[in-house]
Amino acid sequence: METEFRGRQLARRKAVNFRLLARPDGGSSQPHPATTAVPFLLILAITLIDLPLPGSLHLGDLLIVVPVITAWYAGARLTGLVSVASVVALVAIYAVRESVAPPQMAALVVVSVFSTVARYLTGRHQREIMQVRTVSEAVQLAVLPPLPRRLGPLRLASVYLAAEDEAHIGGDLYAAVRTPAGTRLIIGDVRGKGLTAVGDAALLIGTFRDAARRQGTLPELAAYLDTSMRINMTEDVESEEAKESFATATIFEFPDDESVVRSVTCGHPPPLLLRANEVVALEASRPSPPLGLGALAKTFHHLDTFSFGADETLLLYTDGVIEARNTCGAFYQLAERLTTTDADHPVALLGELRDDLLAYAGGRLGDDAAMIVIERQSVKVDPEATSPSPLSPLSPLSTQKGTRTTDPEVIASRTEFGQ
């Protein structure tokens, strides 16, 4: 099911990109052959009806609407051909009826030229937007690769949904790494959009991958990420902007030998636990400020522990999911929607949620959204078989830099899903 779902998404995206980028006129899509013939049939019908009419009746002036209608659904090339055919037809009518109306002829020429040029400029703009989207999607995949389908005893599925803006780039992030004791995962949302948000997200992901594998506790890891983000953002941006830079996030730890999940919440929405037919929000008892704002007040990162047994499912998400609205302005009720599903696999569940969210929002999201579905399996997994080699303890911040992992086992295990 996962392969089929992923194949449909990739095929649809590639087909759209090819249609927009390959056409020389930059049109939106290739019209059906029957639709292509409609304007020429309309020109022929107007001409044949006009010729036998009395001298006081003229239908040839209706030819002016044909290029306008064509430009509405076709590309610049077809619009230009229809415009030329309309002018030729009007000239033929004038020649047969031995009458000339210069104002009507001038109006037809002006409208035809305007329709063709407008269609060309619109098509070129659409092609530029698609090129930007193609590049931004590549950047997004490089910064935010899909999670592995399996990490130790966990089965995972992840999806990233970009807002329908000109550039599909946002600040939502997630990452997961294996440790000798289990799996650590982060999900978050960096303030802002565009390349700045992507850079901040890449910094946070790289720092997490480096620090999460060094045997520190989750509160220590959260403090490390907070300090690292503040230091790097102060160095990279102006002071006023640095004060406004932050990221909401929740850091998780899934031990291999315990049926629990531990978390430290930094201003992020609570995960949802699906147990039998019940949905429970795992609210943090003492949430911390978002990462990057720890210096504003004395911050203590509290560790929460929740039961997470075999065959139970955990849903992680960013605020773009619960802030999605329908046409009436009502927010998406994620917990209520989750109770109606009967999917028994993370991929199937995530596919249902994705389709339901897009249908609820009318196919258009106002903000980027990311979702991760995690299921703990009852099969005992040997941590030594899937974990990286133990590394040194968490080093002081002054000697660490956020970098992306080069572990070949981690890189090889990444497979694309969804988006």
C-alpha positions in Angstrom: 0.0 0.0 0.0 2.8 2.4 0.8 4.5 1.8 -2.5 1.2 2.4 -4.4 0.5 5.6 -2.5 4.0 7.0 -2.9 3.9 6.1 -6.6 0.7 8.0 -7.2 2.0 11.1 -5.5 5.3 11.1 -7.4 3.6 10.4 -10.8 1.1 13.2 -10.3 3.9 15.7 -9.4 6.1 14.7 -12.2 3.2 14.9 -14.7 2.4 18.4 -13.6 6.0 19.6 -13.8 6.4 18.1 -17.3 3.3 19.7 -18.7 4.2 23.1 -17.4 8.0 23.1 -18.0 8.0 21.3 -21.4 5.5 23.5 -23.2 7.2 26.3 -25.1 4.3 28.7 -24.7 4.2 28.1 -20.9 0.5 27.1 -21.0 -1.2 25.6 -18.0 -2.2 22.3 -19.6 -2.6 20.7 -23.0 -6.3 21.0 -24.0 -8.2 18.0 -25.3 -8.2 17.7 -29.2 -12.0 18.1 -29.2 -11.7 21.3 -27.1 -9.0 22.6 -29.5 -11.4 22.4 -32.4 -14.2 24.3 -30.7 -12.9 27.9 -31.4 -12.3 27.0 -35.1 -15.8 25.5 -35.4 -17.2 28.6 -33.8 -15.4 30.8 -36.3 -16.7 28.7 -39.2 -20.3 28.8 -37.8 -20.3 32.5 -37.4 -18.9 33.0 -40.9 -21.3 30.7 -42.6 -24.3 32.2 -40.8 -23.3 35.8 -41.4 -22.7 35.5 -45.2 -26.3 35.0 -46.4 -27.8 37.5 -44.0 -29.2 40.8 -45.2 -26.9 43.8 -45.3 -28.4 45.3 -42.2 -27.5 42.3 -40.0 -24.0 41.4 -39.1 -22.8 38.5 -36.9 -19.2 38.8 -37.9 -18.6 41.2 -35.0 -19.1 38.2 -32.7 -15.7 36.9 -33.8 -14.1 39.2 -31.2 -15.1 36.9 -28.4 -13.5 33.8 -29.8 -9.8 34.7 -29.0 -10.9 35.8 -25.5 -12.6 32.5 -24.8 -9.7 30.6 -26.2 -7.2 32.4 -24.0 -9.2 31.4 -20.9 -8.4 27.7 -21.3 -5.6 27.3 -23.9 -2.0 28.3 -24.3 -0.6 31.3 -26.2 0.1 29.3 -29.4 -3.5 28.2 -29.8 -4.8 31.6 -28.8 -2.6 33.2 -31.5 -3.8 30.8 -34.2 -7.4 31.4 -33.3 -6.8 35.1 -33.4 -5.4 34.9 -36.9 -8.3 32.7 -38.0 -10.8 35.2 -36.6 -9.2 38.2 -38.4 -9.1 36.2 -41.7 -12.7 35.2 -41.3 -13.8 38.8 -40.7 -11.8 39.9 -43.8 -13.5 37.2 -45.8 -17.0 38.3 -44.6 -16.2 41.9 -45.6 -14.9 40.8 -49.0 -18.0 38.6 -49.8 -20.5 41.2 -48.5 -18.6 44.0 -50.1 -18.7 46.1 -47.0 -16.0 47.2 -44.6 -16.4 48.3 -40.9 -12.9 49.6 -39.9 -13.9 50.1 -36.2 -14.9 46.4 -35.9 -11.8 45.2 -37.6 -9.6 47.4 -35.5 -11.3 46.1 -32.3 -10.8 42.5 -33.3 -7.1 43.0 -34.0 -6.5 44.8 -30.7 -8.4 42.2 -28.7 -6.7 39.4 -30.5 -3.2 40.8 -29.9 -4.1 41.6 -26.2 -5.5 38.0 -25.6 -2.4 36.3 -27.1 0.1 38.5 -25.3 -1.8 38.1 -22.0 -2.0 34.4 -22.4 1.8 34.2 -23.1 2.7 36.3 -20.1 0.4 34.3 -17.8 1.8 31.0 -19.1 5.4 32.2 -18.6 4.5 33.3 -15.0 3.0 29.9 -14.3 6.1 28.2 -15.7 8.3 30.3 -13.5 6.2 29.4 -10.4 6.5 25.7 -11.2 10.3 26.0 -11.7 10.5 27.7 -8.3 8.4 24.9 -6.8 10.5 22.2 -8.3 13.7 23.7 -6.9 12.2 24.3 -3.5 10.8 20.8 -3.3 14.4 19.5 -4.0 15.7 21.7 -1.2 12.9 20.6 1.1 13.7 16.9 0.5 17.4 17.5 1.0 16.8 19.3 4.4 13.8 17.1 5.4 14.2 13.5 4.1 11.3 11.1 4.9 11.8 9.0 8.0 12.7 5.3 7.8 9.8 3.0 7.7 11.2 1.0 10.7 13.4 2.0 13.6 13.9 -0.9 16.1 10.5 -2.0 17.4 8.8 1.1 15.8 7.0 1.3 12.5 6.8 4.8 11.2 5.2 6.8 8.4 5.8 10.6 7.8 4.4 13.1 5.4 5.1 16.8 4.8 2.4 19.0 3.2 3.5 22.4 1.9 1.2 25.4 1.9 0.0 26.3 -1.6 2.3 29.3 -2.0 4.7 30.0 -4.9 7.5 28.3 -3.1 6.9 25.0 -1.3 9.3 25.8 1.5 8.5 26.1 5.2 10.0 25.6 8.6 8.3 22.4 9.7 10.9 19.7 10.7 11.3 16.2 12.0 14.2 13.8 12.4 14.9 10.5 14.1 18.1 8.7 15.2 18.8 5.3 16.8 20.7 5.1 20.1 22.0 2.1 22.0 18.9 2.3 24.2 16.2 3.0 21.6 15.0 5.8 19.3 15.0 9.5 19.7 12.8 11.8 17.5 12.1 15.4 17.2 9.2 17.2 15.5 9.0 21.0 15.4 8.1 24.2 13.6 10.5 27.0 13.0 9.0 30.5 13.0 8.6 32.0 9.5 8.8 30.8 6.0 11.2 30.7 3.0 14.9 30.1 2.9 15.4 31.6 6.4 13.1 29.1 7.9 14.6 26.3 6.0 18.1 27.3 7.1 16.9 27.4 10.8 15.2 24.0 10.4 18.4 22.5 8.8 20.5 23.9 11.7 18.1 22.4 14.3 17.9 19.0 12.6 21.7 18.8 12.3 22.3 19.8 15.9 19.7 17.2 17.0 21.3 14.4 15.0 24.7 15.2 16.4 23.6 15.6 20.1 20.8 12.9 20.3 23.3 10.1 19.8 25.5 11.1 22.6 23.7 9.5 25.6 22.5 12.7 27.3 19.1 12.8 28.9 16.1 14.4 27.1 16.2 17.5 29.3 19.9 17.9 28.7 19.3 17.5 25.0 16.5 20.1 25.0 18.7 22.6 26.8 21.5 21.9 24.4 19.3 22.5 21.4 17.9 25.7 22.9 21.3 27.1 23.6 22.7 26.1 20.3 19.8 27.7 18.4 20.2 31.0 20.3 24.0 31.1 19.7 23.8 30.3 16.0 20.9 32.6 15.3 22.6 35.5 17.1 25.6 35.0 14.9 23.6 34.6 11.6 21.1 37.4 11.8 20.7 41.0 13.1 20.0 41.3 16.8 16.4 42.4 16.4 15.6 39.4 14.2 17.5 37.1 16.6 15.1 38.0 19.4 12.2 36.9 17.2 13.7 33.6 16.0 12.5 30.4 17.7 11.1 27.0 17.1 8.3 25.0 18.8 9.3 21.4 19.2 8.8 18.1 21.1 11.6 15.7 21.7 10.8 12.0 22.2 12.6 8.9 23.4 11.3 5.4 22.7 13.2 2.8 24.8 13.4 -0.6 23.1 13.0 -2.5 26.4 10.2 -0.4 28.0 6.6 0.2 26.9 6.8 3.9 27.5 7.5 7.1 25.6 9.4 10.0 27.2 9.1 13.5 26.0 10.2 17.1 26.6 7.7 19.7 25.2 8.9 23.1 24.1 5.7 25.0 23.1 4.6 22.3 20.6 1.0 20.8 20.3 0.6 17.5 22.3 0.8 14.2 20.5 -2.3 12.0 20.2 -2.2 8.4 21.4 -4.6 6.0 19.6 -5.4 3.1 22.0 -8.2 0.7 20.9 -11.1 3.1 20.1 -9.8 5.9 22.4 -7.8 9.0 21.5 -5.8 10.5 24.3 -3.8 13.8 24.1 -0.5 13.4 25.9 -0.4 16.8 27.5 2.9 18.0 29.0 2.7 18.5 32.7 5.2 21.4 32.6 5.9 22.6 29.0 9.0 24.7 28.3 9.3 27.8 26.1 10.0 27.3 22.4 13.6 26.5 21.5 15.6 29.8 21.2 13.6 31.6 23.9 15.1 29.9 26.9 17.1 33.0 27.8 14.0 35.1 28.4 13.3 33.3 31.7 14.8 30.6 33.9 13.9 27.5 32.0 13.6 24.0 33.4 13.0 21.2 30.9 10.6 18.7 32.5 10.6 15.1 31.4 7.2 13.5 30.9 6.7 9.7 30.7 3.6 8.1 29.2 2.6 4.5 28.6 3.1 3.4 25.0 2.6 -0.3 24.6 2.6 -2.9 21.9 0.2 -2.2 18.9 -0.6 1.3 20.2 -0.2 4.2 17.8 1.1 7.7 18.4 0.4 10.6 16.1 2.8 13.6 16.0 1.9 16.7 14.1 2.7 20.4 13.6 0.3 23.3 14.1 -0.5 23.5 10.4 -2.7 20.5 10.8 -4.9 21.7 13.6 -5.0 25.3 12.2 -6.4 24.2 8.8 -9.8 25.6 8.2 -12.8 24.7 6.0 -14.8 27.1 3.9 -16.8 28.1 7.0 -13.6 29.0 8.9 -13.9 26.1 11.4 -10.6 24.5 12.5 -9.8 20.9 11.7 -10.7 18.6 14.6 -7.8 16.2 14.4 -8.7 14.1 17.5 -12.3 13.7 16.4 -11.2 12.7 12.9 -8.8 10.2 14.3 -11.6 8.2 16.1 -13.3 7.5 12.8 -10.4 5.7 11.2 -10.0 1.9 11.1 -6.6 1.8 9.5 -4.3 -0.8 11.0 -1.0 0.3 9.6 0.9 3.6 10.0 1.0 4.2 6.2 -2.7 3.5 5.8 -3.6 5.8 8.8 -1.4 8.6 7.5 -2.8 8.3 4.0 -6.4 8.6 5.4 -5.5 11.6 7.5 -3.7 13.3 4.7 -6.6 12.9 2.3 -9.1 13.9 4.9 -7.1 17.0 5.9 -6.8 18.2 2.3 -10.5 17.5 1.6 -11.5 19.5 4.7 -9.3 22.5 3.7 -10.5 22.4 0.1 -7.2 21.1 -1.2 -5.3 24.2 0.0 -3.5 24.6 3.3 -2.8 28.0 4.8 0.4 26.8 6.5 2.8 23.9 6.1 1.9 20.7 7.9 3.8 17.6 9.0 2.5 14.4 10.5 4.3 11.3 11.8 2.5 8.1 12.8 4.4 5.7 15.1 3.4 2.2 16.1 5.2 0.1 18.6 5.3 -3.6 17.6 5.2 -6.4 20.1 8.2 -8.2 18.5 11.4 -7.8 20.6 14.1 -6.2 18.5 17.8 -6.6 19.4 19.1 -3.0 19.8 22.6 -4.0 18.8 21.3 -5.1 15.4 19.8 -1.7 14.5 21.6 0.9 16.7 24.7 2.8 15.8 27.8 2.3 17.8 27.9 4.0 21.2 29.4 7.5 21.0 31.0 9.7 23.5 28.9 11.4 26.2 27.3 14.7 25.3 30.1 17.2 24.8 30.1 20.8 25.9 28.2 23.1 23.6 31.4 25.1 22.8 32.9 22.1 21.0 29.8 21.0 19.1 28.4 22.1 15.8 25.1 21.1 14.2 25.9 18.8 11.3 23.9 16.3 9.2 24.6 12.6 9.8 26.8 10.7 7.4 26.1 7.3 8.9 25.6 5.1 5.8 23.1 2.8 7.6 20.9 5.8 8.5 21.1 7.3 5.0 20.5 4.0 3.3 17.3 3.4 5.3 15.6 6.6 4.2 12.8 6.0 1.8 10.4 8.6 0.4 6.8 8.5 1.5 3.8 10.8 0.7 4.5 14.3 -0.2 
